[in-house]
Amino acid sequence: MADFQGVDFLHLDELFSEEERLARDSVRAFVSKEFLPRIQQHVRQDGSFPMELVPRIAELGLFGANLTGYGCAEMSNVAYGLVMQELERGDSGLRSFASVQGGLVMYPIHAFGSEVQRQRWLPELVSGRAIGCFGLTEPDFGSHVSGMRTRAVRKGQGWVINGTKRWITNGSLAQLAVIWAQTDEGVRGFLVETERPGFEARDIKGKMSLRASVTSELFLHDVEVPEDSVLPNVTGLRGPLSCLTQARYGIAWGVIGAAMACYDEALRYTQERMVDGGPLAGKQLTQEKLVYMLTEITKAQLLALRVGRLKDEGRLEHVMVSLTKRNNVDVALQIARQARDLLGANGIVDDYCAMRHMVNLETVRTYEGTHDVHMLILGEHITGLRAI
Ligand SMILES: Cc1cc2nc3c(=O)[nH]c(=O)nc-3n(C[C@H](O)[C@H](O)[C@H](O)COP(=O)(O)OP(=O)(O)OC[C@H]3O[C@@H](n4cnc5c(N)ncnc54)[C@H](O)[C@@H]3O)c2cc1C
């Protein structure tokens, strides 16, 4: 198959800097040559990620790529977004791996950690020598994390943490867990080495979505951590929620990659598939679907680019990320479903990417704020009335 060329109906390439195009193109080549040949095997093995690629991902500068110092790539937020797009063109599991490591683990250490914590962890995480996970969701609290039951109490010079976290990406792969827990002072973030006594990670099996990604349940039973494990510069839900804004920003770009992959596959397939004496692409119903895909990808690109530029200018608001994440995931999922449909029976096998992206996007619609929760965030923003 010819190399993936991307989708650029409005010549948006002209709006990217050379650095941004270079970042995108190098990740595109990595995904085509090194990641995609492996994906089928990992999807078939429930919950396995190609860990042998971690040093390559690090070498490309993709962990915490929009952070500064400590060996980070210091990319613009638009370059970072394009990187996420290309990773998710491969698989949402690949983008999730990088999103969690950068947006949910490195970001809180960078933004809220002490200098000692930054020096200790960021060089390890940027190089992929250490893997991190982000423990916020609990079995009974996903959208409404303020109800979390995980609790940390002071003991001597440190803390003791008890609780359960569920649906944690990379939980059993991680050497470091960022654990959010209730304390007498409000919600605090803790840097917990996963080898500490009382910490256990068990993988969740039987996932029909994000199969090439490890998802775990974390059990913390009297896990003792020293005082300098707590992130000193944030208290309350502002801590985890600002991490989520970073990761949701990456998702808003990432899903464009999944949508592009599905559109590209459907376009090529329908041009070659003969039905009723001619190519399937020549039928009106097919063209309606392909035009929908191109239109929605183009609109999603414009949204992502605008929020990216605003983020680079320090003017991005979390509600803008809610709108963009919600819209872009929704249209990517519609595009994946339509692409799967156009492929007919072939659309249900893993020789093609549409169904894999489609089921992955069901997770992406749920995690990092569900589709409806983002609607409620936006509804409150425009009316001043809280309906959540
Ligand atoms: C593969 C995967 C990986 C994940 N990785 C991580 C991770 O690394 N770290 C982490 O902390 N979490 C992670 N999550 C968890 C994810 O963020 C949560 O699943 C998500 O926040 C939704 O929570 P929930 O599953 O409890 O659903 P619920 O909150 O129970 O929501 C169920 C339904 O109810 C709706 N709903 C909820 N509240 C309202 C309301 N007030 N009004 C109307 N409708 C409402 C929702 O929109 C949804 O449709 C992951 C999840 C998955 C599937």
PDBQT file of the ligand as one rigid body, heavy atoms in Angstrom, charges set to zero:
ROOT
HETATM    1  C1  LIG A 401      -9.425   1.803  28.616  1.00  0.00    +0.000 C 
HETATM    2  C2  LIG A 401      -9.575   2.851  29.670  1.00  0.00    +0.000 A 
HETATM    3  C3  LIG A 401      -8.446   3.487  30.177  1.00  0.00    +0.000 A 
HETATM    4  C4  LIG A 401      -8.575   4.406  31.216  1.00  0.00    +0.000 A 
HETATM    5  N1  LIG A 401      -7.437   4.979  31.759  1.00  0.00    +0.000 NA
HETATM    6  C5  LIG A 401      -7.543   5.716  32.892  1.00  0.00    +0.000 A 
HETATM    7  C6  LIG A 401      -6.365   6.165  33.593  1.00  0.00    +0.000 A 
HETATM    8  O1  LIG A 401      -5.230   5.953  33.133  1.00  0.00    +0.000 OA
HETATM    9  N2  LIG A 401      -6.514   6.809  34.776  1.00  0.00    +0.000 N 
HETATM   10  C7  LIG A 401      -7.752   7.067  35.325  1.00  0.00    +0.000 A 
HETATM   11  O2  LIG A 401      -7.805   7.646  36.401  1.00  0.00    +0.000 OA
HETATM   12  N3  LIG A 401      -8.881   6.680  34.672  1.00  0.00    +0.000 NA
HETATM   13  C8  LIG A 401      -8.816   6.001  33.490  1.00  0.00    +0.000 A 
HETATM   14  N4  LIG A 401      -9.949   5.560  32.849  1.00  0.00    +0.000 N 
HETATM   15  C9  LIG A 401     -11.251   5.806  33.482  1.00  0.00    +0.000 C 
HETATM   16  C10 LIG A 401     -12.131   6.803  32.766  1.00  0.00    +0.000 C 
HETATM   17  O3  LIG A 401     -11.617   8.101  32.894  1.00  0.00    +0.000 OA
HETATM   18  C11 LIG A 401     -13.559   6.656  33.326  1.00  0.00    +0.000 C 
HETATM   19  O4  LIG A 401     -14.052   5.414  32.843  1.00  0.00    +0.000 OA
HETATM   20  C12 LIG A 401     -14.457   7.799  32.913  1.00  0.00    +0.000 C 
HETATM   21  O5  LIG A 401     -14.128   8.955  33.636  1.00  0.00    +0.000 OA
HETATM   22  C13 LIG A 401     -15.955   7.497  33.118  1.00  0.00    +0.000 C 
HETATM   23  O6  LIG A 401     -16.189   7.036  34.397  1.00  0.00    +0.000 OA
HETATM   24  P1  LIG A 401     -17.065   5.711  34.630  1.00  0.00    +0.000 P 
HETATM   25  O7  LIG A 401     -16.499   4.619  33.791  1.00  0.00    +0.000 OA
HETATM   26  O8  LIG A 401     -17.146   5.499  36.104  1.00  0.00    +0.000 OA
HETATM   27  O9  LIG A 401     -18.513   6.043  34.045  1.00  0.00    +0.000 OA
HETATM   28  P2  LIG A 401     -19.676   6.842  34.801  1.00  0.00    +0.000 P 
HETATM   29  O10 LIG A 401     -19.156   8.069  35.411  1.00  0.00    +0.000 OA
HETATM   30  O11 LIG A 401     -20.427   5.881  35.665  1.00  0.00    +0.000 OA
HETATM   31  O12 LIG A 401     -20.594   7.232  33.563  1.00  0.00    +0.000 OA
HETATM   32  C14 LIG A 401     -21.511   6.288  32.934  1.00  0.00    +0.000 C 
HETATM   33  C15 LIG A 401     -22.465   7.076  32.045  1.00  0.00    +0.000 C 
HETATM   34  O13 LIG A 401     -23.176   8.026  32.842  1.00  0.00    +0.000 OA
HETATM   35  C16 LIG A 401     -23.051   9.314  32.298  1.00  0.00    +0.000 C 
HETATM   36  N5  LIG A 401     -23.044  10.288  33.385  1.00  0.00    +0.000 N 
HETATM   37  C17 LIG A 401     -22.170  10.352  34.430  1.00  0.00    +0.000 A 
HETATM   38  N6  LIG A 401     -22.500  11.379  35.237  1.00  0.00    +0.000 NA
HETATM   39  C18 LIG A 401     -23.592  11.980  34.693  1.00  0.00    +0.000 A 
HETATM   40  C19 LIG A 401     -24.409  13.090  35.051  1.00  0.00    +0.000 A 
HETATM   41  N7  LIG A 401     -24.134  13.826  36.138  1.00  0.00    +0.000 N 
HETATM   42  N8  LIG A 401     -25.468  13.406  34.261  1.00  0.00    +0.000 NA
HETATM   43  C20 LIG A 401     -25.733  12.681  33.143  1.00  0.00    +0.000 A 
HETATM   44  N9  LIG A 401     -25.016  11.624  32.751  1.00  0.00    +0.000 NA
HETATM   45  C21 LIG A 401     -23.946  11.274  33.509  1.00  0.00    +0.000 A 
HETATM   46  C22 LIG A 401     -21.732   9.297  31.537  1.00  0.00    +0.000 C 
HETATM   47  O14 LIG A 401     -21.718  10.293  30.535  1.00  0.00    +0.000 OA
HETATM   48  C23 LIG A 401     -21.757   7.882  30.954  1.00  0.00    +0.000 C 
HETATM   49  O15 LIG A 401     -22.537   7.863  29.792  1.00  0.00    +0.000 OA
HETATM   50  C24 LIG A 401      -9.855   4.709  31.741  1.00  0.00    +0.000 A 
HETATM   51  C25 LIG A 401     -10.995   4.093  31.183  1.00  0.00    +0.000 A 
HETATM   52  C26 LIG A 401     -10.865   3.180  30.160  1.00  0.00    +0.000 A 
HETATM   53  C27 LIG A 401     -12.089   2.525  29.598  1.00  0.00    +0.000 C 
ENDROOT
TORSDOF 0
